[in-house]
C-alpha cells in the first residue's frame, strides 16, 4: 500500500484577521500608551529630591554637564568677568548682568560701606548654605566687596505673572506647576529652619513684594533663594531669639508678634520690642502661596485642600503654628492626591 509522505500534507489555508479585531488591538495599545503618559504627567515626581550634580564645598558647576570648578578668586573676578548693565539694586547690593567665559552671570557689588556688615553676612550665608534651594555661588572678593552668582534671566518671583503670560510659558500656567512652585517655596523655608547652621529666620519679608524679590525663578521653573543678607539665627539652647530690623513694622502680612504690642500711646522703641522666633515665617506662608497659586483653573480647588494647614499657619499663638516640615508634608500630600484624582478622572473618560 502506497503511503503519502507527511511533508506532502497541506493544512487548511491561513485565515485573515478580521478588521474589527485589528482595530480593537490598536485601540488597546493606544490606551496602554496613554495610561503610561498620564502616569508620567500626573503621578511621577517632576524632580529628584537629591541632586547628584552638587559640587563639594568651595566649588561650583554651571549646568549639569560641566565639571566642578573652584570659586573664582579676586584676581579672576577682576580679569575674567566683564560687567555689562545694572539689572537690580537693593539697600545692600547693586546687581549687574555680567559675562564670564561667554556665560551670563550676576555680579553683585556693595552699595555703601555703612551696610558692609550685612553684605558680608549675606556672603557667609551664601557660602555655607549652597544647595538646590540657594542660588549658585561662583566666586567672591571681600577686598572689592563683590559676589558672583549664577544668572537667572526669568528674574525674581515678583515677575511671575508677567512671565507666565508670555506665549512660550503659557503651557506651564497650570495649577500643577503653580502648586509645585508653592511647594518649592515652603521647602526653602523648611531648609532655612533646619539648616546646617541652625534655625535661620527669613527677615527680609516685611511685605509680599519684598518677600517675592528675595527669590529667583529658574529656567526649569523652580525657586531658589537669592538674597541672604538678613538671616538671623534662633538659638533655643541659649534663649536667643531674633528681631527683624530696628524699625516698627505694620500691616497684616507680618506676624502679630512682629507688631508693636504697646499701642499707639507708647512711642516705638526698639529696646522695648519683644523678640520672636522662626514661626513668623510660618505665618506668611499662606499669603505667599496664594500669590504663587494665582487664579488659574483648579487653583481654588488647591486652596480648598490647603485650607486647614493655612488656618493653622495663621494662629495668633506662634507655638500653635505648624513647623515648615509639617506644611511641606501637607503640600506634598495634596499634590499627590490631586494628581491621582486628575489621572483617575481622565482614565474614566477613555
Phi, psi and omega in degrees: 000129184275130179251151180267131179304146180300324183293346182274353181288145177245126178279179178294146181298144180298142181270142174286140177289127179302142181304325183294326178293317178299321179295318180295319178297320179296318179295320179297319179295319179296319179296319179298317178295322179295319178299319179298319179295319179295320178300318180293320185287318189256335188250316184296138178297145184279333180212147181289147178285340178250138182250102182288353182273359182293140180265162176294166182304138179088005181228163179217163176224131176253101183094150185291342185260351182276163179274162177286136179234150177294151174307140182292143182272176177303314182299318180292320178296324182286327188255335187254344184258127180255113179286134183247270184232154179283132182240357179185158178205137175233194181291335186251324188229149163254136184247130182240131168294127184225179182225135176222118181051048177065018175245141176282133180223169180247121180253119180255134179234147179298137180281316180203154187295335182298336182249022182296327178299318177295320179299313181290327175297316178299322178295317179298318178296317181298319179291322186277337189249019180303122182192183178295344184268352188234143179303145185285126176276129180255334180173171180200162176214104180295326181297326180260001182054054182224147180225135179246126180228170177294144181262132178241105188295340179286349173078200185276171178295344178301330183260020184301312183298317179297322179294313183290341178278350175290143185302324183288344182245003184296332180292341178266358182276067182234164179296329180297310181293322181292322177293326175298321177296315179298320178296320177295322177297313180295326178298325177293316178299317178297320178298317179295320182289340179234039186286166176299339181268349184120198183276109181257144182248135181276089187281334180283064185208052183280343175207171185296311179302319179297318180297313182298328182289348181277350186239147179249148176262122183275172182295333178263020175059048166245175184242138172231146176283131185248326185251114184240026184286338185230077179232074179290160186256131171268128180234097184289333180294331178255357181078016182278117175253188186230162168224132184270093180085183184237017179242163181287135177257145181225167174102170182274345184290320179284157181291153182304324182288351176272352181272151178298120189271358190254012173083172183290337184285341180254118180299145180295135174218125187300326181294335181268351183285123179294149177275173183209184185235197186290350181292349174294330177291325180294320180304325187274348184303313182301322182290317179293317180296322179299320176297315183294325180289331177064208183227043177274169178300127179098345183291326177293327176297320178295316179300322179299316181288338179264002187302312185295316181291325178290325176297320178294324178298331184266018176298137179293338179263114185306320183295338181274351178285149179290166172281165176298326177296320177299315180296317180299316179298319179294316178302317181294320178296318179295317178300314180296318181298312183290327175295315179298318180296316179297322179294315181297317180296322180292321179294323180294337180280347183282000000 
